[in-house]
Amino acid sequence: MGYRRWGAALVAGSMLLAACGGGDDDKAAPKATTTTTEAPTTTAAAAAVHPLTGLPGEPKQRPALILKLDNAPKARMQAGLQNADVVIEEAVEGGVTRFMVVYHSNDTDEVGPVRSARSTDILIGTALNKPLFAYSGANAVFEKQLRESTLINVGPNAKGGAYFRKSGRPAPYNLWGRFSQLYEGAQGGPPPALFEYRAEGEAAAGEPANQVNFEFRGRIVTAVEWRWDAASGTYRRKTDGKDHTDANGTPVQPKNVVVAFTEYFNTGLVDASGEPVPEGKIVGEGEAWVFTDGKVIKGKWSKPAAEQVTTYTDANGQPIKLTPGQTWLELPKPGSARIS
């Protein structure tokens, strides 16, 4: 059984009918008519899979839920990472990063720490078919952009009862969300697939690669390491030299790591500390390194418009296929990564 998008192809049988001969209807005897019917053949439907992981299962008829989680040093460790379908790491101010944590196929319990939105989020989330968007707030410019976007606001101003302050965590890194309440009353369909996946038994392309390192640099440096763990068939993450785990102690261990090198530009806004607020150039194209099954495939990413899903292709222009399971999408600047 392959982990592919579902679909069915039906080849209809044809019917051949021999026509009656012409002539005088009163005198000519009707000719014999022969009808041949070919038995229809049917190709078995591919098994249903979850769109954001490629794992087998009937997709849930609900929208995706995006949560913005902080990754500043005081924000770690985050709650709810292990149950996400996709996690996207983007640069914010001063070398700090934040996660766009995307859920659809799995539920979780509490998630946090929830932090504010950036315009980069809108460019990414627009392709997800009207996803729910949970965040702690934004400046007036970004709030206006969010209102005009297709993202559905489930932040504290819209769903205040779904949030609480987590004891033992310092402010502002203590805002937590209750997953089930964020989804209450949600309407809409599932998101499109963001990646293509290999069929069961299909070998991964690429060259062996055990580790990739990169940095998000600014006033501080966020150093990221991903190392292949052959025993578990997953990638293990270190952040600033320390193992990155969920708040419950579960290690971060996705099946795939996609590095889409991204330029950032200054929006002209500044944060509370006076740092310039960046926006990623999400629409366009750039270099991509895809790590899957202990290998790396180098190619490019392409996103012609915000509402379109990003595609990942190899040097020959063919789609890059991932291992079914959780994927982390990294958005560092070009030239910031090395493979070992």
N, C-alpha and C positions, 0 to 999 in steps of 0.2 A: 504494500500500500504506500503510495507516495504522498508526501506532504506538499500538495499543490493546491492552487485555488480550485474551488469546485467548479463543475461545469458538466454538461452532458452533450454528446453529439448524437444525432439521430439521422441515419441514412434511410430515406424512404424508398420503398420498392417502387418500381415503375410498372405500368400496365400497358401492354401492347394489344391493340384491338384491330383486327383485320376488317377492312370496310367491305360492305356488300357491293357486288358488281353492278354497273349501270345497265341501261337498256330499257325495253318496254316492260313496265311493271306488270301489265296484264298477261304477258306471254312468257316472260323469263322466269324461270324457277330461281328462288333465292339461293345464293351460294352459301356453303357452310361457313360459319364464323368460328374462328379459333381464338381463345383468350388465354394468355399466359401470364401468370402472376408470380413475381419473384418474392420470396420470403424476405421480409425486412430484417436487417441486421442492426443490432444496437451495441454501441460501445458503452461499457460500464462507466457510471459516473465516478469521478474522482471523489475521494473521501473529503468531507468538510473539514476545514481547518480554521483556526482562529487567525484573523487578519494580521494582528500585530506580532505574532510569534511563529506562525506557521505550524504550530502544534495541532494534532488532531482534535476535533471537537466542533460541535455546532456553535457558530458565533452567537454571542449574546445579543439580543435585540435591544441594545441600549447604546447611547453615545459613549465615546471615549471620555475619560476624566483626566485632565491635566492638573497637577499640583506643582506650584513653584516652591521649591525647598532651598534653603540657604546652605552654602558649603563653606562659609567663613570658618576659621579654626574653632571659634566658640560655638558654632552651630552643630558640630559633629558630636555624636553620631546621629544620623537621621533615622527616623522611624518609617517603615513601610517600603524600603527600597527592594526587598527581596521578592515582593509579590507583583512588582510592576512588569508590564510587558516591554516597555522601552524607557530608557533614561537618557536624557539629552543634557550634556554639560556645556554651558555657554559662559563666555567672559562677561563680567559686569565691571564695576569700577575698581581701579587700583590693583588689578591682579587677582581679585576675588572671583570665584565662580559660583554659579547657581545651577540647580538641576531643574529641568522640566521632566517631571515623573509622570509617565503616561500609563493609565490603567484601562483595561477593557475586559480581558478574559478572566482575571482573578479579582477576588475581593481581598481586602485587608482590614485592619482594625483602625488604630490611630495612626495619623501621618503628621510629620512635622520635622523641623520647624518651618512653618509657612512664612514666606516673605514676599516682597513686592514684585510687580511685573515690570517688564521691559518691552520696548517695541519689537525686539527680536522675537519675543514669544508669539506675537501676532503673525509674523511672517511664517513661522513654523506651524502654528496651530491651525491656520486657515485651511490647510490641506486635509484636515482630519474630519471633515463632514460635521461641522457645528458641534465641537466638543464642549464639555463643561470645563470651566477654567476657574480654579481655586487659587487665590492669591491674597496677600494681606493689604494691598492698596497699590497706588501708583501716583506719580505726579499728574497734574491736570492735563498735560499734553497727552500722556499715554492713556489716561482714563478716557479721554475723548476718542482716541484711536480704538480702544477696546469697545466702546459703545457703538462705534460705526462698523465693527468687524462682525464676523459670524461666530465668534466665541461666545459661549453662554456664561455670563457672570454668576458664579456661585461663591464669591468672596464674602467676607464678613458683612458688608453692607447689604448683600442680597440674602444671605443665609447665616445670620449671626448665631443662631442656635446650634450650628454645626461646629463651632469653634470654642476652644477653651484655652486657658493658660496652664501650661504644664509645670507642676511643682518641681523644684530642683533644677530648673533651667533659668539662666539669666535672661532678662529682657535685653533686646527684642527677639531673642532666639527661643522664646517659650510659647509661641502661638501654635497650637495643634488643631488638627481637624479630625472629625469623626467620619470615617469613610462612608458608612451606611447613610448618614444624614446628608452628606453632600450629594448622594445619588437620589435621595427621596424626591419623587415627582418628576424625575428626568424623563424627557421624551426625545425620541429620535432614533436613528439607526446606527449601525456599527460604522467604524472608520474604514477607509480603504487600507489595503496592505501597503506598508512603507518599504518593504524589502521583498526580494525573491529568495526562495529557499530551495535547497537540494532535496531531491527525492531520497527515500530510504535506500541506503546502499550506494548512492552516488558519491564518488570521491570528490573532495574539495580540490579546487584548482590552487595555483599559487606556489610560492616557495616557502620552505620551512622558516619560521620566525618565532623565537621563544619570548621576546620581550619588546615592548615599545615604551619609550619615555618622552614626555613633552612637558612644557611649562606654560602657564598663563602668567605673564610678567606685568608688573605695575609697581605701585608703592610697596606691595608685598609680592611674593612669588608663590603660586600654587603649583607644586610639582606633582605630576601624575605618572605612575608606573603601572603598566599592565603586563602580567607574566602568565604564560601558558602553563596550565597544570594538566598534564596528560592523564593523570590518574582519574580526575573527575571530568575531563573533557570540557573544562571551563577556563576562563581567564580570572586571575586574582588581582585585585587592585591595591596599590599603596598610594596614599595621599600624604605628601610631605614626609615621606619615609616610613609611615606607619600603615599597618594593615587597615583597610577600610572595611568596617563592618556595619551592619544595621544596628539600631539601638538595642536590639535583643541579642546581639552577639553573633548573628548569622553573617558570615563573610559575604561580601559582594562578589558574585561569581557568575557573570553572564556567559552565554555560549559564544557571543560575537562582540567584537569591538570595531566600530566603524569610525575612522578618523577622517572627517571632511574638513580640509584646511579652509579657513574662513577669514576673509579680511574684515576688519572692524573700522568704523569711522566715528568721529565725534558728533553727537547729536546737537551739540551746543548747550546742553543742559549739564548741571552739576548736581552731585548728591550732597547730603548734609555736611560731609567733611570737605567739600570743595573739589572732589575728584570729578573729572569729565565722565559723562555717561555715554558709553559706546552703544552702537547698534551693529549687529552682524550683517554682512552682505549675503543674505540667505538666498535671494533670487539671483540667478546667474549660473556660473559653473566654476569648478576648481578641481584641484587634485584631491584624490581620495585614496586612503590605504584601508583595506578591509582585512581584518584578522578573524579567521575562522578555522577551527579544527587544527590549530597549531601552525597555520600557514598565513601568508600575507599575499593578497592580490592588489597590485597597484593599478589604479585607473583614474577615473574622474567622476565627479558628481555633477548633476545638471538639474536645474529647477527653473523653467522658463517663466513661471508666474507664481505668486503666493498661493493660489488655489490649487496648484498642481503638485503632485507628489514628486519628491526628488528621486532621480534615477541614478544608479551606480553601474558603470560599465568598465570593462577591462580595456587593455591596450588595443584589442581588436574590435572594440565597440559592442561586445557581447555583455549581457546582464551578468553581474556578479551575484553568485548564489551563496546564501548563508546557511548555517546550521539552524534548524528549528529550535526556538527557545528565546530567552531574553537577550536583547541587544542593547548595548550602550553606544550612543552616538556622541562623539567628541567633536568640538568645534574650536580647535586651537588655531592660532595664526600660522600662515605658511612659513616653512623653515624652522619651526619650533620643535620638531620631533626627530627622534633617531630610533633605529631598529637594531636589536642585537639578538 
